[in-house]
Amino acid sequence: MANKRDLKKDINYVLGDIIEVVYLKGLENPDKDSKKGEAIIDEAIASFDSFMERANERKLENAKQHFKALREDLQKTAESLIEKVNSL
């Protein structure tokens, strides 16, 4: 099992890369509406905060199951955000 530090790095990299792609799409298409991109960025930041809070939980009954669920949720959230980015 990967350690908590690696999980936190994964959360940071995945959501950070999604935010970066939104900014790049905004630069490539300055004439498009930026409100949708801003909404995606806001959702990514809120997700980041939520995931980091869950990753920092101290008292866990089953840590392995908790972190497995956290990784699965991260993957689902990232896929959802990527679909939204692709629709810009």
Residue frames as qw, qx, qy, qz and C-alpha x, y, z in Angstrom:
[[0.000, 0.888, 0.459, 0.000, 0.00, 0.00, 0.00],
 [0.369, 0.538, -0.037, 0.757, 1.27, 3.43, -0.88],
 [0.331, -0.342, -0.527, 0.704, 1.84, 5.81, 1.96],
 [0.040, 0.840, 0.464, -0.278, -0.20, 8.86, 2.84],
 [0.163, -0.645, 0.244, 0.705, 2.41, 11.24, 1.46],
 [0.169, -0.015, 0.766, 0.620, 2.16, 9.66, -2.00],
 [0.084, 0.644, 0.758, 0.059, -1.63, 9.88, -1.88],
 [0.060, -0.840, -0.199, 0.501, -1.46, 13.57, -1.06],
 [0.169, -0.429, 0.514, 0.723, 0.97, 14.12, -3.94],
 [0.167, 0.286, 0.850, 0.410, -1.38, 12.27, -6.30],
 [0.044, 0.800, 0.565, -0.198, -4.29, 14.46, -5.21],
 [0.119, -0.763, 0.098, 0.628, -2.21, 17.58, -5.75],
 [0.194, -0.252, 0.678, 0.662, -0.87, 16.51, -9.15],
 [0.177, 0.429, 0.846, 0.264, -4.15, 15.23, -10.59],
 [0.037, 0.860, 0.481, -0.169, -6.28, 18.19, -9.61],
 [0.202, -0.708, 0.207, 0.644, -3.47, 20.66, -10.33],
 [0.252, -0.058, 0.732, 0.630, -3.07, 19.26, -13.84],
 [0.145, 0.647, 0.732, 0.154, -6.80, 19.60, -14.47],
 [0.075, -0.887, -0.196, 0.412, -6.71, 23.25, -13.37],
 [0.270, -0.488, 0.470, 0.684, -3.70, 23.84, -15.60],
 [0.257, 0.258, 0.796, 0.483, -5.52, 22.38, -18.62],
 [0.072, 0.830, 0.546, -0.089, -8.49, 24.67, -17.98],
 [0.155, -0.808, 0.102, 0.558, -6.18, 27.69, -17.95],
 [0.290, -0.232, 0.671, 0.641, -4.49, 26.55, -21.15],
 [0.218, 0.533, 0.769, 0.276, -7.83, 26.06, -22.89],
 [0.023, -0.898, -0.321, 0.300, -8.76, 29.58, -21.81],
 [0.211, -0.652, 0.358, 0.634, -5.58, 30.96, -23.32],
 [0.296, 0.044, 0.793, 0.531, -6.09, 29.02, -26.56],
 [0.023, -0.587, -0.680, -0.439, -9.67, 30.26, -26.92],
 [0.132, -0.161, -0.370, 0.906, -9.88, 33.75, -25.40],
 [0.335, -0.116, -0.290, -0.889, -13.14, 34.50, -27.23],
 [0.528, -0.329, -0.767, -0.156, -15.04, 31.67, -25.46],
 [0.529, -0.712, -0.044, -0.459, -17.01, 32.15, -22.26],
 [0.319, 0.398, -0.728, 0.459, -14.67, 31.79, -19.27],
 [0.600, -0.377, 0.283, -0.646, -17.47, 31.21, -16.72],
 [0.971, -0.015, -0.175, -0.164, -17.55, 27.46, -17.43],
 [0.665, 0.357, -0.488, 0.438, -13.80, 27.20, -16.96],
 [0.111, -0.482, 0.464, -0.734, -13.95, 29.13, -13.72],
 [0.818, -0.272, 0.093, -0.499, -16.69, 26.80, -12.46],
 [0.929, 0.128, -0.329, 0.109, -14.50, 23.77, -13.23],
 [0.380, 0.441, -0.511, 0.633, -11.56, 25.36, -11.41],
 [0.437, -0.445, 0.328, -0.710, -13.75, 26.14, -8.39],
 [0.945, -0.134, -0.069, -0.290, -15.00, 22.54, -8.34],
 [0.790, 0.279, -0.435, 0.330, -11.43, 21.21, -8.58],
 [0.091, 0.478, -0.496, 0.719, -10.31, 23.40, -5.67],
 [0.682, -0.347, 0.216, -0.606, -13.27, 22.34, -3.54],
 [0.970, 0.039, -0.231, -0.064, -12.52, 18.70, -4.37],
 [0.532, 0.429, -0.520, 0.512, -8.87, 19.22, -3.44],
 [0.252, -0.471, 0.447, -0.717, -9.84, 20.62, -0.05],
 [0.869, -0.192, 0.068, -0.451, -12.24, 17.76, 0.57],
 [0.914, 0.192, -0.337, 0.117, -9.73, 15.08, -0.43],
 [0.337, 0.466, -0.548, 0.608, -6.95, 16.57, 1.66],
 [0.512, -0.420, 0.347, -0.664, -9.27, 16.73, 4.65],
 [0.966, -0.065, -0.036, -0.247, -10.13, 13.06, 4.19],
 [0.764, 0.363, -0.429, 0.316, -6.45, 12.15, 3.70],
 [0.115, 0.493, -0.520, 0.687, -5.53, 13.88, 6.97],
 [0.769, -0.463, -0.095, -0.430, -8.04, 12.01, 9.11],
 [0.018, -0.557, 0.761, -0.331, -6.30, 10.55, 12.14],
 [0.467, -0.092, 0.785, -0.397, -8.65, 8.11, 13.82],
 [0.633, 0.247, -0.487, -0.548, -9.55, 5.43, 11.30],
 [0.838, -0.178, 0.438, -0.272, -10.98, 2.02, 12.01],
 [0.834, 0.165, 0.449, 0.275, -9.79, 0.52, 8.74],
 [0.080, -0.732, 0.274, 0.619, -7.12, 2.70, 7.14],
 [0.280, -0.097, 0.796, 0.527, -6.55, 0.47, 4.14],
 [0.207, 0.600, 0.760, 0.139, -10.22, 0.53, 3.17],
 [0.010, -0.872, -0.216, 0.440, -10.44, 4.29, 3.82],
 [0.125, -0.619, 0.441, 0.638, -7.52, 5.14, 1.53],
 [0.274, 0.148, 0.851, 0.423, -8.68, 2.71, -1.16],
 [0.159, 0.769, 0.617, -0.052, -12.06, 4.46, -1.20],
 [0.088, -0.832, 0.042, 0.546, -10.32, 7.83, -1.28],
 [0.228, -0.313, 0.668, 0.635, -8.28, 6.83, -4.34],
 [0.226, 0.427, 0.832, 0.275, -11.41, 5.54, -6.10],
 [0.059, 0.871, 0.409, -0.266, -13.25, 8.79, -5.34],
 [0.168, -0.671, 0.314, 0.650, -10.28, 10.78, -6.65],
 [0.250, -0.013, 0.793, 0.555, -10.35, 8.82, -9.89],
 [0.157, 0.657, 0.732, 0.091, -14.11, 9.32, -10.35],
 [0.048, -0.881, -0.175, 0.437, -13.85, 13.04, -9.60],
 [0.225, -0.494, 0.502, 0.673, -10.92, 13.46, -11.98],
 [0.248, 0.242, 0.826, 0.444, -12.77, 11.65, -14.77],
 [0.087, 0.808, 0.573, -0.107, -15.82, 13.84, -14.21],
 [0.117, -0.828, 0.070, 0.544, -13.75, 17.03, -14.30],
 [0.285, -0.253, 0.670, 0.637, -11.88, 15.90, -17.42],
 [0.239, 0.523, 0.774, 0.264, -15.20, 15.31, -19.20],
 [0.009, 0.910, 0.318, -0.267, -16.23, 18.85, -18.29],
 [0.237, -0.649, 0.362, 0.626, -12.92, 20.23, -19.53],
 [0.318, 0.045, 0.783, 0.533, -13.26, 18.37, -22.82],
 [0.184, 0.711, 0.672, 0.101, -16.70, 19.91, -23.33],
 [0.128, -0.734, -0.060, 0.664, -15.32, 23.47, -23.14]]
